[in-house]
Amino acid sequence: MYIERIPNRNSPPAVLLRESYREDGKVRKRTLANLSKLPSETVDDLKFLLKGGKAVEDLQ
């Protein structure tokens, strides 16, 4: 799962949550959610979490 920014000609880029998979030996993409209306800080935080980051540090 990853976040992809798709440029639009005269509009802000579309921000999509996507998943890649293989079908008949070809790599395909499936769009799971459109995140375009979220603030950019939230999208950056989601990217960090998808890369294995932690939302809350250890409380020890």
C-alpha positions as CSV (number, residue, x, y, z in Angstrom):
1,M,0.0,0.0,0.0
2,Y,1.3,3.4,-0.9
3,I,0.3,7.0,-1.5
4,E,0.6,8.4,-5.0
5,R,0.2,12.0,-6.2
6,I,-1.3,12.2,-9.7
7,P,-0.8,15.5,-11.5
8,N,-3.9,17.2,-13.0
9,R,-3.5,19.7,-15.8
10,N,-5.3,22.7,-14.3
11,S,-6.2,21.4,-10.9
12,P,-4.3,20.4,-7.8
13,P,-2.8,16.9,-7.9
14,A,-5.0,14.0,-6.9
15,V,-3.7,12.2,-3.8
16,L,-4.6,8.5,-3.9
17,L,-4.1,5.6,-1.5
18,R,-3.2,2.7,-3.8
19,E,-2.3,-1.0,-3.6
20,S,-0.3,-3.0,-6.2
21,Y,-0.9,-6.6,-7.1
22,R,-0.1,-9.1,-9.9
23,E,-2.7,-10.4,-12.3
24,D,-1.6,-12.8,-15.1
25,G,2.0,-11.9,-14.5
26,K,1.4,-8.1,-14.9
27,V,1.6,-5.5,-12.1
28,R,-1.7,-3.7,-11.6
29,K,-2.8,-0.8,-9.4
30,R,-6.0,-0.6,-7.4
31,T,-7.1,2.7,-5.9
32,L,-8.4,2.2,-2.3
33,A,-9.2,5.8,-1.3
34,N,-9.0,9.4,-2.6
35,L,-7.1,11.5,0.0
36,S,-7.2,14.7,-2.0
37,K,-9.3,16.6,0.5
38,L,-7.1,15.9,3.4
39,P,-4.6,18.4,4.6
40,S,-1.0,17.8,3.3
41,E,0.3,17.3,6.9
42,T,-2.1,14.4,7.3
43,V,-1.1,12.9,4.0
44,D,2.6,13.2,5.0
45,D,1.8,11.5,8.4
46,L,0.0,8.6,6.6
47,K,3.0,8.2,4.3
48,F,5.2,7.9,7.3
49,L,3.0,5.3,8.9
50,L,2.8,3.2,5.7
51,K,6.6,3.2,5.6
52,G,6.7,1.5,9.0
53,G,6.8,4.6,11.3
54,K,5.2,4.6,14.7
55,A,2.2,6.8,15.6
56,V,3.1,6.8,19.3
57,E,6.5,6.3,20.8
58,D,7.1,3.6,23.5
59,L,6.0,4.8,26.9
60,Q,8.9,3.3,28.9
